[in-house]
Amino acid sequence: MSRPRKRLMWLLAMVGMSTVLAAALSVGRSGHAQPTSEGRQQTSQPNSIEQAKQKGFEGVDFYYDVFGAPPGQDPQKSFEQVMKKDQAEKPEVMAKQRKLLEERYDLSCKQSPGVTMTKGKPQPVGPAVRLPAGMTWEQLAQMGPDDIRKKRAFPAGFDRLPHPKHAVGGQVFPQIQIKQFPRLERFDVDFDLPECLLPEFPPPIFLTIHPELGDVSQGEVLHADNFDRLFRGLVTPAQLDGLRMLVTQFAQEEFNATHDRKSAKPSLGVTCLDCHVNFHTTAQFHLNPDTRPQLERLRLDTPSLRGMFNQQIHGSKRSIRSVEDFTEFEQRTAYFNGDPIRAMKKGMNLIDRVLVAHMGQMQNMIDFPPAPHLDPMTGRLDRTKATPLEVRGEDVFFGKGRCAACHLPPSYTDHQMHDLHLERFGAAADGPIKTFALRGIKDSPPYFHDGRLPTLEDTVEFFNIVGGLKLDQEEKKALAAFMRAL
């Protein structure tokens, strides 16, 4: 087509467009375009925006669906309705959980002089798990799995510990932490275990690159306002950048800026170090992301990040092979839900791999707490410093107790996953679970992956029965003393 002909066609098109615009608009005295009568009729429709939003939502629309709300609702109204419903039900939810805990455990929080965590908080002493009526620990330890199952003698406290609101799940933070960071409070559920059964708050921080400094936290909780002041000059620029990411809030399943949340106000989310406070834990819990259906998911107690440099697998059940892969995956799935679809809805966070590496570098700088009775060359007891009870406990640990089959020094883990087959005893099956490191274990109550064992004494009794060890009272006492020395 020639250039004059193309120009003619363009002019005709413009004339046609002008005709259409003229038909649609009239020009007022001010010279501004005004709606036609048809346009005025459309814009005068009442609630036109609300009506537009409702179109097509007669059935289920995943984007609008709110936890616990009927489908096809206005999002904001649904959120308000769900929040009121959850708040009204919360006392009953927590009373039911309290009853379950009191039936399973003695929650009086026994202590023993001199038995403390690293900074001096008294460590809970047990056993706290309640036995079936008329049963003793000695009697139970003499019974085999079949006999225990048939007589339903397996203590309820040794079975799975449920989330207070298991059908919904999600992260729950202890009140001592919420007092300092109110943004972590949920309107539908509270933390369920007493503070005396939890780790120290705030936990101390030990750096592999500065063991001579001891606790570098200066008694503070690491967060976005103080990380630079506390750590600049102690770590490399790459590690400091990783720390910046670890204290940055990102959208999470229950804490986000959408209507589909469990925080009263829209939230920027949670940080990695909200759960792993000072790279340790204060026993925050959620549900494991690896299992479905929902009611089969395991309650998951937050593990410590101490000693990550010496651990080869990550995740209670997934056996993820690097902390970088673990960090990246959790950011893509709204933190521990295993669901990228819900993460997309609430704020999927795709972190550049360079930053993920920086985060991994920082996590790998965190050391275990000092253990003055251990030989630094072997991770075993220095018997010139250890007490006689600790020495006997080490002998049990590496001998009759068979603990070292899974927990090998120096970190006291074997980097494997093991299935205890608790269904043998009539309990729920957990399947394979990662071997957690026992170094510094005195700082990490409650114990086991879901926190079902409140004290180290409960842990000893649990494995004495599950492992068929036949330990006597003195051997059990010595074993707990050795673990407190790690």
C-alpha positions, 0 to 999 in steps of 0.5 A: 500500500502506498504512503498516501493511501496509508495516511488516508486510511489513518485519517478515516480511522481517526474520524471514526473514533471522533464520531464514537467519542462524540456520541458517548460524551457531551461537552459542558460549559466548562469545556470538560467532557461529560457523561451521556445520559446512558453513562449517567444512568450506569454510574448512578446505579447504587452499590455498583462496585459492590455488585461488580465484586459479587459477580461470579461468586455464587460458588467457591472462589479460592481467592475469596475463601476465608478460613472457616467461612462459607463460600461466596462471601464478601471478604471483609465481612467474612473476615469479621464474621470469622474473627468474631466466631473464633474469638467466641470459641477461643475460651472453649478451645483453650479449656479443652486443650488445658484439660487434655494437658492436665490429663496427660501431665503433671504441670506443677513444674518441678525443679531441682537446686542447681539444675538450670539452663545456660543463663540460669533459668531453672530446668523442669525436672520430671517425669511429668507424664502421668501413668495409667491408674495403678501402673508404675514406671518399673512395671511398665518397663517390664512389659512388651509392646504387645502387652502394653497395646492390649492393656492400653497401658501406653501413657497418653503423654507418650502419644502425639500431642495435638495442636490446640486447634488442629483442624486449622493449625498454624504458628502459635507463639508463647505469651512471653514473646507476644508481650514484646512483639504484639504482632505475633498474637492470634485471635483464635488460639493461645499458646498452651504450655506453661512458661516453666516448661519453655526455654530461656527468653531471650536465649543466648547467642554463641558464634563459632567465629567468636567463642571467646565472647560467649553470649553476644545477644547482650540480653536482647532479642534479635530483630530488625531494629537492633541486628545491625547494632549488635552484629556489625563488626562481628560477622562478614558483610555477607553474613550481616546481609543474611541476618538482615533477611532473617529478621525481615517480615514476610507473609505467612499463612496466619500472619499476612496483609490479606483478609485470610489471616489470624491476626486482628490487624493486617500483618507484614508477616513473621521473620525466620527469627520470630520462630528461631528466636536468637537462632534458638527456640522458645518452643513455638509450634505449628504443624509439619508441612510434610503430611496430609490429610490435615488431621494427620499432620504432626504438631511441630516444636520449633528446633534450635538453629544452633550447630547447623554447621554440623548437620546434614539434613533439615526438616523433621520428615523431608530430609532436605539436604541443605539449609539453603534449600530449606530456607528457600522452600519455606519462603515459597510455601508461606512458612511450613504449610507445604502449599505454594498456592496458599502462599501465592494468595497471601504473599509468596516470597521468591528470594534471590539465590544470592540472598539465600546463600547469605542467610545460610552463611549466617545460620551456619555461624551459630554455635552450641552453648559452652559445655565445660565438662566435655572434651573439646577434641572428642565431644565426650566427657572430660572425666577429670571434670565430670561428676561421677553421676555424669560419668555413669550416665555416659556409660549408659548412653554409649552402652546399655541405653543404646542412645549412641546408635542415633546420637553420635558426638560431637553434635550427638546426631547421626544425620539420619531419620528413624521410625520408632514404630509407636503403633506397636504400643497402640499409639499413633504412628509418627513415621521416620523423624529426623535425629535431632542434635543433643548438644545443648539439649538442656536449653531446649525443653519440651522434647521430641518433635512435637514437645510431647515430653516435658522434661529430660526425665520423661525422655529417658522413661520414653526410650526406656519403654520404647527401646526395651532397655530395662534401665534401673532407677539409678541408670535413668537418673545418671543418663539424664545427668549426662544429657544435661552436661552436653 
